[in-house]
Amino acid sequence: MGRGRQKAKATKQARDIKYYSPSTDYAALERELGSQTGHTSHRYAEEPEQDDSEYADQFGGEDEDEDSRRIG
């Protein structure tokens, strides 16, 4: 197949895909969306509290290396 025919075929396929609109089953969509009303998408009801106390002494101070940036 020559390049012209190949390009024309690719263009035709792209156009077919772009303008293809399947029929939508709105009743099925409504059933699917309605069945998830009681479902929570979160793993926990509340966010678990993080305990950062072990890192407070090590990293809690001011940034000591703010002035030690390299220039250039």
C-alpha atoms as an extended CHARMM CRD file, in Angstrom:
* protein
*
        72  EXT
         1         1  MET       CA              0.0000000000        0.0000000000        0.0000000000  PROA      1               0.0000000000
         2         2  GLY       CA              1.4230000000        3.3700000000       -0.9620000000  PROA      2               0.0000000000
         3         3  ARG       CA              1.8880000000        6.2380000000        1.4680000000  PROA      3               0.0000000000
         4         4  GLY       CA             -1.0330000000        8.1970000000       -0.0010000000  PROA      4               0.0000000000
         5         5  ARG       CA             -3.4830000000        5.3480000000        0.4410000000  PROA      5               0.0000000000
         6         6  GLN       CA             -2.1070000000        4.5870000000        3.8970000000  PROA      6               0.0000000000
         7         7  LYS       CA             -2.5200000000        8.1950000000        5.0120000000  PROA      7               0.0000000000
         8         8  ALA       CA             -6.0320000000        8.4020000000        3.5460000000  PROA      8               0.0000000000
         9         9  LYS       CA             -7.0130000000        5.2190000000        5.3660000000  PROA      9               0.0000000000
        10        10  ALA       CA             -5.5880000000        6.5190000000        8.6610000000  PROA      10              0.0000000000
        11        11  THR       CA             -7.4280000000        9.8230000000        8.1850000000  PROA      11              0.0000000000
        12        12  LYS       CA            -10.6850000000        7.9920000000        7.4830000000  PROA      12              0.0000000000
        13        13  GLN       CA            -10.2620000000        5.8030000000       10.5730000000  PROA      13              0.0000000000
        14        14  ALA       CA             -9.4680000000        8.8260000000       12.7480000000  PROA      14              0.0000000000
        15        15  ARG       CA            -12.5420000000       10.6380000000       11.4510000000  PROA      15              0.0000000000
        16        16  ASP       CA            -14.7130000000        7.5750000000       12.0940000000  PROA      16              0.0000000000
        17        17  ILE       CA            -13.4380000000        7.3290000000       15.6730000000  PROA      17              0.0000000000
        18        18  LYS       CA            -13.8020000000       11.0680000000       16.3050000000  PROA      18              0.0000000000
        19        19  TYR       CA            -17.4200000000       11.2820000000       15.1990000000  PROA      19              0.0000000000
        20        20  TYR       CA            -18.5750000000        7.8790000000       16.4790000000  PROA      20              0.0000000000
        21        21  SER       CA            -21.3040000000        8.2930000000       19.0750000000  PROA      21              0.0000000000
        22        22  PRO       CA            -22.7250000000        5.0890000000       20.5130000000  PROA      22              0.0000000000
        23        23  SER       CA            -26.2560000000        5.0880000000       21.8450000000  PROA      23              0.0000000000
        24        24  THR       CA            -26.3030000000        5.8020000000       25.5710000000  PROA      24              0.0000000000
        25        25  ASP       CA            -28.4140000000        3.6740000000       27.8850000000  PROA      25              0.0000000000
        26        26  TYR       CA            -29.4740000000        6.2830000000       30.4140000000  PROA      26              0.0000000000
        27        27  ALA       CA            -31.5300000000        3.7970000000       32.4430000000  PROA      27              0.0000000000
        28        28  ALA       CA            -28.4660000000        1.6010000000       32.9970000000  PROA      28              0.0000000000
        29        29  LEU       CA            -26.4090000000        4.6600000000       33.9020000000  PROA      29              0.0000000000
        30        30  GLU       CA            -29.0250000000        5.7520000000       36.4240000000  PROA      30              0.0000000000
        31        31  ARG       CA            -29.0900000000        2.2750000000       37.9980000000  PROA      31              0.0000000000
        32        32  GLU       CA            -25.3080000000        2.2060000000       38.2460000000  PROA      32              0.0000000000
        33        33  LEU       CA            -25.0600000000        5.6450000000       39.8140000000  PROA      33              0.0000000000
        34        34  GLY       CA            -28.0170000000        5.0370000000       42.1160000000  PROA      34              0.0000000000
        35        35  SER       CA            -26.5720000000        1.8240000000       43.5250000000  PROA      35              0.0000000000
        36        36  GLN       CA            -23.5730000000        3.6440000000       45.0200000000  PROA      36              0.0000000000
        37        37  THR       CA            -25.5150000000        5.9910000000       47.3150000000  PROA      37              0.0000000000
        38        38  GLY       CA            -24.5930000000        4.2480000000       50.5960000000  PROA      38              0.0000000000
        39        39  HSD       CA            -21.0080000000        3.5060000000       49.6330000000  PROA      39              0.0000000000
        40        40  THR       CA            -18.1900000000        5.6140000000       51.0410000000  PROA      40              0.0000000000
        41        41  SER       CA            -15.1070000000        5.9560000000       48.9250000000  PROA      41              0.0000000000
        42        42  HSD       CA            -12.8070000000        6.7300000000       51.8440000000  PROA      42              0.0000000000
        43        43  ARG       CA            -10.8560000000        4.0070000000       53.5540000000  PROA      43              0.0000000000
        44        44  TYR       CA            -11.3250000000        5.5930000000       56.9680000000  PROA      44              0.0000000000
        45        45  ALA       CA            -14.2630000000        7.5580000000       58.3040000000  PROA      45              0.0000000000
        46        46  GLU       CA            -11.7520000000       10.0850000000       59.6530000000  PROA      46              0.0000000000
        47        47  GLU       CA             -8.1770000000       10.7350000000       58.7070000000  PROA      47              0.0000000000
        48        48  PRO       CA             -5.8260000000        8.8130000000       61.0000000000  PROA      48              0.0000000000
        49        49  GLU       CA             -3.8750000000       11.0800000000       63.3140000000  PROA      49              0.0000000000
        50        50  GLN       CA             -0.1790000000       11.1420000000       62.5500000000  PROA      50              0.0000000000
        51        51  ASP       CA              2.2750000000       10.9570000000       65.4100000000  PROA      51              0.0000000000
        52        52  ASP       CA              5.2060000000       13.1490000000       64.4290000000  PROA      52              0.0000000000
        53        53  SER       CA              6.6520000000       13.4840000000       67.9210000000  PROA      53              0.0000000000
        54        54  GLU       CA              9.6350000000       11.2230000000       67.2400000000  PROA      54              0.0000000000
        55        55  TYR       CA             10.7440000000       13.5370000000       64.4160000000  PROA      55              0.0000000000
        56        56  ALA       CA             10.1090000000       16.8070000000       66.2720000000  PROA      56              0.0000000000
        57        57  ASP       CA             13.5110000000       16.8720000000       67.9720000000  PROA      57              0.0000000000
        58        58  GLN       CA             15.4100000000       15.9080000000       64.8610000000  PROA      58              0.0000000000
        59        59  PHE       CA             13.6950000000       18.1610000000       62.3280000000  PROA      59              0.0000000000
        60        60  GLY       CA             11.7090000000       20.6310000000       64.4530000000  PROA      60              0.0000000000
        61        61  GLY       CA             14.1910000000       23.5140000000       64.5540000000  PROA      61              0.0000000000
        62        62  GLU       CA             14.6870000000       26.3420000000       62.1260000000  PROA      62              0.0000000000
        63        63  ASP       CA             16.1960000000       25.5190000000       58.7740000000  PROA      63              0.0000000000
        64        64  GLU       CA             19.8860000000       25.7250000000       59.5220000000  PROA      64              0.0000000000
        65        65  ASP       CA             21.0840000000       25.5820000000       55.9500000000  PROA      65              0.0000000000
        66        66  GLU       CA             19.0450000000       28.4730000000       54.5340000000  PROA      66              0.0000000000
        67        67  ASP       CA             22.1190000000       30.7020000000       54.2370000000  PROA      67              0.0000000000
        68        68  SER       CA             24.3910000000       27.9810000000       52.8990000000  PROA      68              0.0000000000
        69        69  ARG       CA             22.9200000000       27.8710000000       49.3960000000  PROA      69              0.0000000000
        70        70  ARG       CA             25.3520000000       27.7200000000       46.5520000000  PROA      70              0.0000000000
        71        71  ILE       CA             25.3260000000       30.5930000000       44.1170000000  PROA      71              0.0000000000
        72        72  GLY       CA             26.3210000000       29.9440000000       40.5550000000  PROA      72              0.0000000000
